[in-house]
Amino acid sequence: MNMPMCSRCKKNIAVVFITKIEGPDKTTQEGLCLKCARELGVKPLDNIMEQMGITEDDLEALSGEIGSLSDLNDLVPAGSDGTDDDAPHETDPVAAGALPGQPAGGSQEETRTRSSRKEDKKRKYLNNYCENLTQKAAEGRIDHIVGRDRETDRVIQILNRRQKNNPCLIGEPGVGKTAVAEGLAVRINEGRIPFKMRNKEVHLLDLTALVAGTQFRGQFESRMKGLIDEVKRIGNIILVIDEVHNIVGTGDSEGSMNAANILKPALARGDIQVIGATTLKEYRKYIEKDAALERRFQPVYIGEPSVAETTEILKGIRSYYETFHGVTVSDEMCRRAAEMSERYITDRFLPDKAIDLIDEACSRLNLDSPQLSEIPELQNELERLQAQLDELTQSSARAEEEETYAKIATCRSRILQVEAHLHELLTKPAPQVDEQLLAEVIEIWTGIPASKVAAQESARLRDMESRLKSHVIGQDEAVDAVCASIRRNRAGISPKRKPASFLFVGPTGVGKTELVKQLALDLFDSPDALVRLDMSEYMEKHTVSRLIGSPPGYVGYDEAGQLTEKIRRRPYSVVLFDEIEKAHPDVLNSLLQILDDGRLTDAQGRVVSFENTVIVMTSNAGSQSNNTPAGFGRTVSQMSKDRVMKALEEIMRPEFLNRIDEIIAFNQLSEDNFRHIAEIMLGELRTTLADKDIRLTWDDSLLGLLTEKSYSVKYGARNLRRLIEKEIENPLATAIVTGDKPLMGVHLSAEDGKVKLDTI
């Protein structure tokens, strides 16, 4: 006997039967499931739920348990005539096929519907809590997978084992762990897999859906047990659990088992096959700690692809983005996207960051292109005009009016115009993604100017000396040494990428810090690209935690390090360690891996890349001794570099000094240098006053006076800055504030050994 189905939803078993009185002598029987009876507000059911304290979730769970009884009904053979002795005589269309007495035969479509319903019930848990990746692959809803053949073959080999046949894909975020699982589904669909696995189905398990709605003890365990039994019964299911570490805590509550403990027996015996995917950090944190769970998974490490491999991946999947955005991406742009994402986006992994770069560049081009934005507008207008034409055609058939025919002619004429314009746009070549577009997207992500990203670095590095020497006076040797080292580092000659590093040695006020500032401005187009650390604040041993963060168990563990966090946020920077000799030796030891490997590991285990930075350290070591001996003169260039090295070796370890690219000794400034510096400082003041519509001029006598009064071997150019503030900027500020009328111009000159200020 067929179990009656609900006459309303026709999916669940009918357990509530009501009699409908439709006339004096006519009544019909109607069967409802618990859910439909509740929705219709059947009063006896509401009373029972209220008295017994049954909730909506309990009612849904009870409906599911009743539904499982229908599987037993499939084992009962049908009668010889295909009917049931208790079949009612009524032929109510609502109750037909839902109440006992439905003929076992019927049309082919009814037969297919019944068989499909039975199949759905056999896959109740898979349909509710899993997504069929094999079916998605057959429907073309999974992107083509490029590469990863070695990893996929390793997964297939593990799946072919008799026991503990559960691979666990481990790798950094964005390297393609989920893509390997999807690639397996694609290979199964295409038949590119060993014969004994061709009937397998890959299903992606949704742990969130599995836990949702489980309020009472035993509900989650019941779902997990039902899912495991269903997979074992079907026999050809491979479950994929993304973020597999979540099974350790899923469903965990007082007195209950979590998903990991429920799965362990089935995983060990090979009753079910599971492909897990997680990152290395979470694998160590959650799965390795549970040795019983770890031994049931076989790790498969998914490494980050190279730039060349990423280029091939982009070439393989670009058609999906070209179709979606309506643009074209050339082979060259695939290569440049891989290279630029690898160079400028350092906190993410290939190929994910390269794919995102291509996707967003295509999106930006799609939004900015008038051609692409006009196509959907014309398509919508064409649909509207076609609907309007159909309506006018129908009205003209009812009433022949000249006005209607005129509207039809106008509408058809407009349709022809829109179709012609649309055809013209569709036949035009699609817009192409170019390098400038990729650079603009990187600028949005990282803050690095697009002109710097797109420009040829060789041209910028070639003219670096002239730009720096126009701002840093009297230190031509230092500028030449810095530029040569940076060119050598950026040329990519050495296979090992590490930052260019310098140690600037010299007395105060000779331009060490100024050269660092101009270097940051020239290389990265922003004064904010300078990360400055005063090493006098790192004189104690414990201050190393301020650079990289506090270790676990100490106060401030969750806070990032001052150095590592700044470089993570802005990887293209000049890092200045001012007065490096004042730092504690343990702080210097932590900088060894920056100078040698171009990376630093913070307290939380994250590796921060310094490959794209320039490291500059300043020191006054050895600059005091050159003033005392007679015959050495006033310039550091005449002092032997051995004296400087000897002074440095007294305060720094040899392995630290040996990792620095260049130790550069700065010259003491001459009087002629002071004159040029005074001219630069007055030029900066002129630019500031120009913003206030005040014109500033001066004569040569002023430059001579400033040089004469400020020249000092001991204090350097800082003495000149103080003199200009005192003798020029202070009187100028007074004149601007106290003047009766707006100040239009100022002329500066020297008179009787003082600065003369004439206002206009």
VOPAVEX-852069 format. One record per residue (C-alpha): x, y negated, z. Coordinates in pm, whole numbers, always signed. Example, Ala and Ser with C-alpha at 12.3 -4.5 7.8 and 13.67 -1.06 7.14 Angstrom:
2
(node (+1230 +450 +780))
(node (+1367 +106 +714))
***
This chain:
760
(node (+0 +0 +0))
(node (+134 -342 -96))
(node (+158 -578 +197))
(node (-65 -883 +144))
(node (+106 -1208 +52))
(node (+0 -1556 +159))
(node (-260 -1689 -82))
(node (-128 -2044 -40))
(node (+254 -2023 -78))
(node (+262 -1672 -232))
(node (+606 -1614 -77))
(node (+555 -1487 +279))
(node (+349 -1201 +422))
(node (-7 -1292 +525))
(node (-68 -1232 +896))
(node (-361 -1468 +960))
(node (-684 -1385 +780))
(node (-979 -1620 +759))
(node (-1320 -1584 +600))
(node (-1444 -1877 +394))
(node (-1823 -1921 +366))
(node (-1886 -2088 +30))
(node (-2263 -2042 +10))
(node (-2562 -1869 +166))
(node (-2460 -1528 +35))
(node (-2094 -1574 -72))
(node (-1789 -1534 +146))
(node (-1423 -1493 +50))
(node (-1131 -1355 +246))
(node (-807 -1554 +251))
(node (-472 -1446 +397))
(node (-217 -1699 +524))
(node (+137 -1677 +658))
(node (+222 -1834 +992))
(node (+377 -2145 +834))
(node (+82 -2219 +603))
(node (-170 -2150 +880))
(node (+14 -2400 +1099))
(node (+16 -2662 +822))
(node (-360 -2614 +762))
(node (-426 -2657 +1133))
(node (-589 -2322 +1206))
(node (-722 -2381 +1558))
(node (-672 -2032 +1711))
(node (-306 -2035 +1605))
(node (-254 -2381 +1757))
(node (-406 -2263 +2085))
(node (-182 -1955 +2097))
(node (+131 -2165 +2032))
(node (+37 -2413 +2302))
(node (-36 -2144 +2562))
(node (+282 -1944 +2493))
(node (+511 -2246 +2444))
(node (+611 -2151 +2093))
(node (+792 -2426 +1900))
(node (+811 -2491 +1528))
(node (+1162 -2337 +1513))
(node (+1038 -2025 +1693))
(node (+753 -2000 +1446))
(node (+996 -2024 +1153))
(node (+1220 -1756 +1305))
(node (+918 -1529 +1358))
(node (+817 -1579 +995))
(node (+1163 -1468 +889))
(node (+1144 -1153 +1102))
(node (+805 -1067 +955))
(node (+945 -1126 +606))
(node (+1211 -862 +667))
(node (+933 -604 +714))
(node (+851 -635 +345))
(node (+1174 -449 +267))
(node (+1028 -142 +435))
(node (+722 -170 +213))
(node (+941 -123 -95))
(node (+1012 +233 +22))
(node (+639 +330 +25))
(node (+539 +484 -312))
(node (+240 +334 -485))
(node (-78 +534 -538))
(node (-120 +739 -852))
(node (-369 +497 -996))
(node (-184 +191 -879))
(node (-467 +77 -654))
(node (-547 +80 -287))
(node (-857 +228 -134))
(node (-911 -82 +82))
(node (-918 -321 -214))
(node (-1195 -583 -179))
(node (-1450 -631 -454))
(node (-1423 -1011 -463))
(node (-1228 -1162 -750))
(node (-1153 -1497 -589))
(node (-867 -1655 -793))
(node (-707 -1792 -480))
(node (-691 -1457 -304))
(node (-609 -1256 -615))
(node (-266 -1100 -591))
(node (-231 -1209 -229))
(node (-465 -972 -41))
(node (-461 -595 -12))
(node (-609 -432 -317))
(node (-393 -612 -575))
(node (-329 -368 -861))
(node (+31 -250 -881))
(node (+27 -305 -1254))
(node (-49 -630 -1433))
(node (+117 -851 -1690))
(node (+490 -841 -1758))
(node (+531 -1187 -1609))
(node (+364 -1080 -1285))
(node (+591 -775 -1276))
(node (+899 -995 -1324))
(node (+774 -1233 -1053))
(node (+727 -948 -807))
(node (+1071 -801 -881))
(node (+1231 -1144 -851))
(node (+1056 -1194 -517))
(node (+1185 -858 -394))
(node (+1537 -948 -508))
(node (+1518 -1281 -324))
(node (+1416 -1102 -7))
(node (+1711 -867 -39))
(node (+1936 -1177 -55))
(node (+1757 -1383 +205))
(node (+2068 -1489 +399))
(node (+2287 -1538 +92))
(node (+2026 -1758 -72))
(node (+1972 -1966 +242))
(node (+2326 -2009 +368))
(node (+2552 -1957 +66))
(node (+2613 -2104 -278))
(node (+2675 -1864 -564))
(node (+3000 -1984 -726))
(node (+2989 -1709 -990))
(node (+2650 -1831 -1104))
(node (+2773 -2191 -1108))
(node (+3066 -2082 -1323))
(node (+2828 -1906 -1563))
(node (+2622 -2225 -1588))
(node (+2934 -2434 -1656))
(node (+2906 -2634 -1332))
(node (+3264 -2565 -1217))
(node (+3551 -2757 -1374))
(node (+3809 -2565 -1569))
(node (+4100 -2453 -1349))
(node (+4450 -2520 -1484))
(node (+4748 -2326 -1352))
(node (+4759 -2149 -1012))
(node (+4774 -1812 -1189))
(node (+5036 -1678 -947))
(node (+4828 -1773 -642))
(node (+4510 -1633 -796))
(node (+4682 -1303 -879))
(node (+4803 -1283 -519))
(node (+4445 -1338 -394))
(node (+4316 -1062 -627))
(node (+4587 -828 -501))
(node (+4483 -887 -139))
(node (+4113 -842 -223))
(node (+4198 -505 -379))
(node (+4329 -370 -47))
(node (+4134 -106 +144))
(node (+4143 -281 +481))
(node (+4203 -635 +599))
(node (+4144 -750 +242))
(node (+4088 -1114 +338))
(node (+4320 -1379 +189))
(node (+4357 -1714 +366))
(node (+4460 -2005 +145))
(node (+4688 -2242 +337))
(node (+4814 -2576 +209))
(node (+4808 -2951 +252))
(node (+4487 -3145 +180))
(node (+4435 -3199 -192))
(node (+4675 -2938 -333))
(node (+4396 -2719 -475))
(node (+4298 -2453 -216))
(node (+3926 -2465 -298))
(node (+4011 -2477 -668))
(node (+4180 -2135 -638))
(node (+3858 -1987 -495))
(node (+3654 -2151 -769))
(node (+3908 -2032 -1025))
(node (+3849 -1675 -907))
(node (+3475 -1718 -975))
(node (+3554 -1855 -1323))
(node (+3783 -1561 -1400))
(node (+3519 -1312 -1285))
(node (+3261 -1481 -1508))
(node (+3497 -1479 -1806))
(node (+3604 -1119 -1746))
(node (+3972 -1212 -1700))
(node (+4009 -989 -1395))
(node (+4079 -619 -1325))
(node (+3790 -395 -1425))
(node (+3709 -271 -1072))
(node (+3638 -633 -962))
(node (+3430 -749 -1257))
(node (+3099 -694 -1078))
(node (+3203 -906 -779))
(node (+3016 -1224 -685))
(node (+3181 -1518 -508))
(node (+2961 -1704 -258))
(node (+3057 -2021 -67))
(node (+2935 -1999 +293))
(node (+2783 -2313 +447))
(node (+2860 -2291 +819))
(node (+2658 -2605 +892))
(node (+2340 -2451 +749))
(node (+2411 -2130 +940))
(node (+2423 -2314 +1273))
(node (+2142 -2565 +1203))
(node (+1828 -2503 +1408))
(node (+1974 -2237 +1640))
(node (+1853 -2361 +1977))
(node (+1809 -2042 +2173))
(node (+2051 -1774 +2274))
(node (+2077 -1503 +2014))
(node (+1951 -1700 +1716))
(node (+2297 -1772 +1574))
(node (+2416 -1416 +1642))
(node (+2105 -1287 +1467))
(node (+2178 -1493 +1156))
(node (+2542 -1386 +1149))
(node (+2449 -1019 +1196))
(node (+2186 -1046 +924))
(node (+2434 -1210 +685))
(node (+2700 -945 +751))
(node (+2451 -661 +708))
(node (+2322 -815 +386))
(node (+2673 -850 +242))
(node (+2757 -493 +343))
(node (+2434 -362 +186))
(node (+2487 -539 -147))
(node (+2853 -438 -151))
(node (+2998 -669 -419))
(node (+3000 -1004 -236))
(node (+3313 -1211 -167))
(node (+3247 -1486 +89))
(node (+3446 -1810 +67))
(node (+3471 -2007 +392))
(node (+3614 -2354 +335))
(node (+3777 -2501 +647))
(node (+3789 -2146 +787))
(node (+3930 -2269 +1119))
(node (+3579 -2390 +1205))
(node (+3463 -2031 +1263))
(node (+3664 -2027 +1587))
(node (+3423 -2265 +1760))
(node (+3108 -2222 +1550))
(node (+2816 -2097 +1761))
(node (+3026 -2101 +2077))
(node (+2820 -2162 +2390))
(node (+2781 -2020 +2738))
(node (+2715 -1649 +2725))
(node (+2725 -1621 +2344))
(node (+2976 -1515 +2080))
(node (+3129 -1743 +1820))
(node (+3147 -1669 +1449))
(node (+3509 -1553 +1464))
(node (+3438 -1280 +1721))
(node (+3131 -1162 +1528))
(node (+3330 -1137 +1205))
(node (+3638 -962 +1349))
(node (+3514 -599 +1335))
(node (+3379 -632 +981))
(node (+3696 -808 +863))
(node (+3926 -542 +1005))
(node (+3734 -247 +855))
(node (+3701 -410 +514))
(node (+3320 -403 +531))
(node (+3309 -761 +406))
(node (+3559 -965 +208))
(node (+3631 -1325 +306))
(node (+3850 -1587 +139))
(node (+3942 -1859 +389))
(node (+4089 -2201 +316))
(node (+4247 -2438 +565))
(node (+4544 -2668 +615))
(node (+4869 -2553 +773))
(node (+4814 -2775 +1076))
(node (+4470 -2631 +1153))
(node (+4585 -2276 +1078))
(node (+4853 -2309 +1345))
(node (+4622 -2484 +1589))
(node (+4322 -2252 +1571))
(node (+4391 -1923 +1389))
(node (+4751 -1844 +1491))
(node (+4651 -1880 +1856))
(node (+4401 -1598 +1812))
(node (+4631 -1308 +1721))
(node (+4337 -1071 +1665))
(node (+4186 -1307 +1409))
(node (+4520 -1390 +1247))
(node (+4605 -1026 +1171))
(node (+4280 -988 +978))
(node (+4376 -1263 +731))
(node (+4662 -1245 +483))
(node (+4811 -1594 +431))
(node (+4856 -1727 +78))
(node (+5048 -2055 +75))
(node (+4939 -2310 -183))
(node (+5221 -2557 -250))
(node (+5198 -2906 -394))
(node (+5242 -2898 -774))
(node (+5522 -3092 -940))
(node (+5465 -3401 -1154))
(node (+5495 -3191 -1469))
(node (+5241 -2937 -1343))
(node (+5007 -3218 -1237))
(node (+5032 -3365 -1587))
(node (+4916 -3033 -1735))
(node (+4630 -3018 -1482))
(node (+4516 -3368 -1583))
(node (+4531 -3276 -1951))
(node (+4316 -2971 -1880))
(node (+4040 -3150 -1688))
(node (+4039 -3495 -1851))
(node (+3752 -3396 -2085))
(node (+3513 -3385 -1786))
(node (+3599 -3745 -1694))
(node (+3597 -3862 -2055))
(node (+3245 -3722 -2102))
(node (+3118 -3856 -1769))
(node (+3258 -4210 -1809))
(node (+3244 -4237 -2189))
(node (+3614 -4327 -2223))
(node (+3928 -4157 -2354))
(node (+4247 -4066 -2168))
(node (+4562 -3997 -2371))
(node (+4836 -3746 -2293))
(node (+5070 -4034 -2209))
(node (+4825 -4176 -1953))
(node (+4796 -3833 -1791))
(node (+5174 -3830 -1753))
(node (+5188 -4188 -1622))
(node (+4904 -4124 -1376))
(node (+5096 -3829 -1229))
(node (+5420 -4029 -1208))
(node (+5264 -4346 -1065))
(node (+5056 -4163 -806))
(node (+5364 -3969 -694))
(node (+5571 -4287 -663))
(node (+5329 -4538 -515))
(node (+5083 -4323 -314))
(node (+5297 -4149 -56))
(node (+5045 -4044 +210))
(node (+4848 -3803 -13))
(node (+4927 -3497 -222))
(node (+4925 -3400 -587))
(node (+4714 -3326 -784))
(node (+4435 -3481 -576))
(node (+4575 -3834 -577))
(node (+4648 -3824 -953))
(node (+4296 -3698 -1029))
(node (+4147 -3973 -811))
(node (+4363 -4232 -991))
(node (+4235 -4118 -1333))
(node (+3876 -4101 -1207))
(node (+3875 -4452 -1061))
(node (+4055 -4600 -1362))
(node (+3788 -4446 -1588))
(node (+3515 -4580 -1357))
(node (+3663 -4931 -1365))
(node (+3687 -4921 -1746))
(node (+3330 -4794 -1772))
(node (+3197 -5080 -1560))
(node (+3403 -5351 -1731))
(node (+3339 -5239 -2091))
(node (+3051 -5431 -2261))
(node (+3021 -5152 -2516))
(node (+2960 -4882 -2253))
(node (+2724 -5095 -2044))
(node (+2512 -5182 -2348))
(node (+2453 -4820 -2459))
(node (+2224 -4717 -2166))
(node (+2032 -5044 -2200))
(node (+1962 -4972 -2567))
(node (+1865 -4613 -2488))
(node (+1615 -4731 -2227))
(node (+1476 -4990 -2466))
(node (+1441 -4723 -2736))
(node (+1243 -4499 -2500))
(node (+1019 -4791 -2402))
(node (+954 -4888 -2764))
(node (+877 -4526 -2857))
(node (+624 -4501 -2575))
(node (+471 -4832 -2681))
(node (+448 -4710 -3043))
(node (+272 -4390 -2937))
(node (+21 -4590 -2735))
(node (-46 -4829 -3026))
(node (-83 -4536 -3268))
(node (-346 -4376 -3045))
(node (-538 -4702 -3006))
(node (-531 -4764 -3383))
(node (-692 -4424 -3438))
(node (-984 -4527 -3218))
(node (-1032 -4877 -3357))
(node (-893 -4999 -3685))
(node (-781 -5355 -3618))
(node (-539 -5562 -3819))
(node (-376 -5694 -3502))
(node (-296 -5338 -3388))
(node (-139 -5250 -3723))
(node (+74 -5566 -3704))
(node (+197 -5466 -3358))
(node (+279 -5116 -3486))
(node (+484 -5262 -3772))
(node (+669 -5495 -3535))
(node (+738 -5209 -3296))
(node (+872 -4982 -3571))
(node (+1092 -5261 -3703))
(node (+1236 -5318 -3358))
(node (+1298 -4942 -3316))
(node (+1493 -4934 -3642))
(node (+1705 -5231 -3526))
(node (+1778 -5074 -3187))
(node (+1862 -4736 -3345))
(node (+2101 -4901 -3591))
(node (+2275 -5099 -3317))
(node (+2292 -4792 -3092))
(node (+2438 -4583 -3375))
(node (+2699 -4852 -3436))
(node (+2804 -4851 -3069))
(node (+2813 -4471 -3050))
(node (+3030 -4442 -3358))
(node (+3285 -4693 -3228))
(node (+3600 -4546 -3071))
(node (+3561 -4507 -2696))
(node (+3763 -4746 -2478))
(node (+4103 -4610 -2374))
(node (+4256 -4605 -2027))
(node (+4589 -4787 -2032))
(node (+4879 -4829 -1792))
(node (+4767 -5175 -1681))
(node (+4436 -5026 -1563))
(node (+4617 -4760 -1361))
(node (+4836 -5031 -1208))
(node (+4531 -5237 -1107))
(node (+4378 -4937 -928))
(node (+4705 -4874 -743))
(node (+4711 -5241 -643))
(node (+4365 -5199 -486))
(node (+4479 -4889 -297))
(node (+4826 -4993 -181))
(node (+4847 -5370 -214))
(node (+5147 -5346 -449))
(node (+5095 -5611 -723))
(node (+4991 -5466 -1058))
(node (+5262 -5667 -1232))
(node (+5523 -5484 -1024))
(node (+5368 -5145 -1094))
(node (+5331 -5195 -1468))
(node (+5651 -5393 -1527))
(node (+5970 -5221 -1630))
(node (+6181 -5203 -1317))
(node (+6503 -5208 -1517))
(node (+6427 -5562 -1639))
(node (+6361 -5684 -1285))
(node (+6673 -5524 -1144))
(node (+6890 -5665 -1422))
(node (+6820 -6028 -1327))
(node (+6813 -5978 -950))
(node (+7149 -6147 -879))
(node (+7057 -6479 -1035))
(node (+6729 -6496 -844))
(node (+6886 -6414 -509))
(node (+7185 -6648 -555))
(node (+6952 -6941 -617))
(node (+6827 -6903 -258))
(node (+7125 -6755 -72))
(node (+7421 -6994 -97))
(node (+7786 -6906 -47))
(node (+7739 -6527 -27))
(node (+7792 -6421 -388))
(node (+7995 -6114 -291))
(node (+7724 -5995 -52))
(node (+7450 -6049 -313))
(node (+7648 -5863 -581))
(node (+7708 -5567 -348))
(node (+7339 -5548 -248))
(node (+7214 -5564 -607))
(node (+7463 -5302 -726))
(node (+7360 -5060 -452))
(node (+6987 -5109 -515))
(node (+7034 -5057 -890))
(node (+7225 -4737 -824))
(node (+6958 -4614 -587))
(node (+6662 -4700 -814))
(node (+6820 -4568 -1134))
(node (+6736 -4214 -1024))
(node (+7082 -4079 -1096))
(node (+7100 -3885 -770))
(node (+6856 -3592 -733))
(node (+6819 -3675 -364))
(node (+6590 -3970 -298))
(node (+6688 -4178 +1))
(node (+6650 -4549 +77))
(node (+6921 -4803 +1))
(node (+7080 -4898 +335))
(node (+7302 -5193 +429))
(node (+7476 -5326 +735))
(node (+7521 -5703 +722))
(node (+7806 -5824 +943))
(node (+7895 -6188 +1003))
(node (+7858 -6485 +1236))
(node (+7523 -6650 +1303))
(node (+7371 -6888 +1051))
(node (+7550 -6763 +738))
(node (+7243 -6622 +559))
(node (+7206 -6259 +670))
(node (+6837 -6283 +758))
(node (+6768 -6518 +467))
(node (+6904 -6263 +221))
(node (+6676 -5997 +373))
(node (+6371 -6223 +334))
(node (+6452 -6305 -27))
(node (+6516 -5937 -98))
(node (+6167 -5845 +29))
(node (+6013 -6126 -176))
(node (+6202 -6031 -493))
(node (+6149 -5654 -475))
(node (+5791 -5642 -349))
(node (+5651 -5989 -425))
(node (+5537 -6053 -69))
(node (+5694 -6186 +250))
(node (+5466 -5940 +434))
(node (+5675 -5656 +289))
(node (+5941 -5732 +553))
(node (+5917 -5512 +864))
(node (+6137 -5673 +1127))
(node (+6243 -5500 +1449))
(node (+6447 -5686 +1709))
(node (+6672 -5416 +1851))
(node (+6726 -5609 +2174))
(node (+6382 -5471 +2265))
(node (+6512 -5113 +2225))
(node (+6799 -5119 +2476))
(node (+6648 -4850 +2701))
(node (+6643 -4477 +2630))
(node (+6264 -4443 +2649))
(node (+6206 -4713 +2388))
(node (+6260 -4459 +2109))
(node (+5895 -4363 +2168))
(node (+5796 -4713 +2054))
(node (+5939 -4636 +1710))
(node (+5777 -4297 +1649))
(node (+5507 -4276 +1919))
(node (+5491 -4108 +2259))
(node (+5527 -3728 +2282))
(node (+5232 -3510 +2396))
(node (+5149 -3546 +2763))
(node (+5268 -3905 +2791))
(node (+5065 -4223 +2808))
(node (+4995 -4361 +2461))
(node (+5025 -4028 +2278))
(node (+4729 -4113 +2053))
(node (+4884 -4446 +1954))
(node (+5103 -4457 +1645))
(node (+5468 -4564 +1650))
(node (+5551 -4925 +1564))
(node (+5786 -4828 +1280))
(node (+5624 -4512 +1142))
(node (+5274 -4658 +1128))
(node (+5384 -4974 +948))
(node (+5568 -4772 +682))
(node (+5276 -4532 +642))
(node (+5049 -4828 +572))
(node (+5300 -5013 +355))
(node (+5554 -4770 +207))
(node (+5715 -5038 -15))
(node (+5891 -5257 +239))
(node (+6227 -5394 +350))
(node (+6297 -5277 +706))
(node (+6520 -5510 +909))
(node (+6686 -5382 +1227))
(node (+6814 -5709 +1372))
(node (+7119 -5696 +1599))
(node (+7152 -5319 +1566))
(node (+7444 -5302 +1812))
(node (+7206 -5381 +2102))
(node (+6994 -5067 +2050))
(node (+7031 -4761 +2275))
(node (+7233 -4474 +2119))
(node (+6924 -4246 +2123))
(node (+6740 -4502 +1910))
(node (+7027 -4497 +1659))
(node (+7013 -4116 +1654))
(node (+6648 -4127 +1552))
(node (+6745 -4341 +1251))
(node (+6990 -4079 +1116))
(node (+6724 -3885 +922))
(node (+6593 -4211 +770))
(node (+6936 -4298 +632))
(node (+7016 -3945 +515))
(node (+6684 -3786 +407))
(node (+6459 -4089 +366))
(node (+6198 -3961 +610))
(node (+6105 -3974 +977))
(node (+5875 -3743 +1173))
(node (+5653 -3919 +1426))
(node (+5539 -3781 +1763))
(node (+5227 -3625 +1609))
(node (+5425 -3425 +1354))
(node (+5346 -3638 +1050))
(node (+5632 -3694 +808))
(node (+5664 -4059 +701))
(node (+5853 -4123 +376))
(node (+6109 -4404 +364))
(node (+6214 -4326 +6))
(node (+6068 -4651 -130))
(node (+6203 -4879 +144))
(node (+6525 -5078 +174))
(node (+6695 -5048 +514))
(node (+6893 -5350 +634))
(node (+7073 -5379 +969))
(node (+7244 -5690 +1096))
(node (+7524 -5721 +1349))
(node (+7760 -5982 +1488))
(node (+8025 -5723 +1569))
(node (+8374 -5836 +1473))
(node (+8265 -6190 +1390))
(node (+8402 -6342 +1711))
(node (+8758 -6215 +1678))
(node (+8822 -6385 +1347))
(node (+8808 -6732 +1500))
(node (+9080 -6684 +1760))
(node (+9390 -6564 +1571))
(node (+9591 -6841 +1403))
(node (+9638 -6836 +1029))
(node (+9315 -6660 +942))
(node (+9128 -6974 +834))
(node (+8754 -7025 +867))
(node (+8609 -6772 +626))
(node (+8519 -6412 +701))
(node (+8635 -6309 +352))
(node (+8996 -6359 +466))
(node (+8945 -6132 +764))
(node (+9038 -5771 +701))
(node (+8747 -5530 +666))
(node (+8941 -5295 +890))
(node (+8890 -5537 +1176))
(node (+8517 -5532 +1119))
(node (+8510 -5152 +1096))
(node (+8715 -5124 +1413))
(node (+8467 -5342 +1600))
(node (+8175 -5137 +1465))
(node (+8335 -4804 +1556))
(node (+8357 -4917 +1916))
(node (+7978 -4946 +1945))
(node (+7846 -4700 +1680))
(node (+7904 -4331 +1620))
(node (+8089 -4222 +1302))
(node (+7795 -4014 +1171))
(node (+7576 -4325 +1184))
(node (+7822 -4551 +1001))
(node (+7892 -4277 +747))
(node (+7528 -4272 +633))
(node (+7513 -4644 +549))
(node (+7549 -4722 +178))
(node (+7728 -5058 +212))
(node (+7881 -5249 +504))
(node (+7883 -5609 +384))
(node (+8084 -5884 +555))
(node (+7933 -6232 +512))
(node (+8156 -6536 +456))
(node (+8150 -6842 +673))
(node (+7989 -7134 +491))
(node (+8194 -7424 +350))
(node (+8094 -7791 +342))
(node (+8004 -7759 -25))
(node (+7774 -7470 +66))
(node (+7605 -7691 +327))
(node (+7537 -7953 +59))
(node (+7361 -7696 -163))
(node (+7162 -7560 +133))
(node (+7053 -7913 +229))
(node (+6925 -7960 -127))
(node (+6724 -7637 -107))
(node (+6571 -7734 +230))
(node (+6473 -8078 +99))
(node (+6321 -7910 -206))
(node (+6102 -7696 +22))
(node (+5994 -8012 +206))
(node (+5914 -8180 -127))
(node (+5688 -7888 -222))
(node (+5504 -7910 +111))
(node (+5446 -8287 +76))
(node (+5331 -8246 -283))
(node (+5032 -8050 -154))
(node (+4939 -8366 +41))
(node (+4985 -8587 -268))
(node (+5303 -8742 -123))
(node (+5605 -8778 -352))
(node (+5947 -8723 -191))
(node (+6277 -8847 -342))
(node (+6633 -8885 -211))
(node (+6979 -8986 -327))
(node (+7323 -8823 -301))
(node (+7422 -9033 -4))
(node (+7162 -8846 +205))
(node (+7310 -8508 +113))
(node (+7657 -8628 +215))
(node (+7528 -8758 +550))
(node (+7342 -8436 +627))
(node (+7644 -8224 +541))
(node (+7878 -8440 +749))
(node (+7656 -8442 +1060))
(node (+7545 -8078 +1053))
(node (+7851 -7883 +940))
(node (+7947 -7635 +1209))
(node (+8144 -7314 +1187))
(node (+7997 -7197 +1515))
(node (+7624 -7248 +1445))
(node (+7610 -7223 +1065))
(node (+7317 -7344 +857))
(node (+7072 -7335 +1148))
(node (+7236 -7657 +1266))
(node (+7136 -7815 +932))
(node (+6776 -7703 +977))
(node (+6761 -7866 +1321))
(node (+6911 -8191 +1184))
(node (+6652 -8216 +904))
(node (+6370 -8156 +1154))
(node (+6503 -8427 +1387))
(node (+6616 -8696 +1139))
(node (+6360 -8652 +856))
(node (+6053 -8447 +946))
(node (+5983 -8618 +1281))
(node (+5987 -8980 +1144))
(node (+5793 -8862 +838))
(node (+5521 -8705 +1053))
(node (+5497 -9029 +1255))
(node (+5460 -9234 +936))
(node (+5182 -9008 +805))
(node (+4985 -9013 +1130))
(node (+5022 -9382 +1228))
(node (+5005 -9547 +885))
(node (+4719 -9786 +812))
(node (+4684 -9665 +455))
(node (+4750 -9326 +292))
(node (+5114 -9253 +226))
(node (+5187 -9223 -148))
(node (+5562 -9163 -155))
(node (+5882 -9149 +52))
(node (+6241 -9221 -49))
(node (+6529 -9096 +170))
(node (+6880 -9241 +176))
(node (+7176 -9290 +412))
(node (+7262 -9625 +574))
(node (+7513 -9698 +853))
(node (+7547 -9329 +935))
(node (+7173 -9279 +975))
(node (+6886 -9154 +761))
(node (+6680 -9437 +611))
(node (+6314 -9365 +530))
(node (+6133 -9598 +285))
(node (+5759 -9541 +249))
(node (+5546 -9633 -53))
***
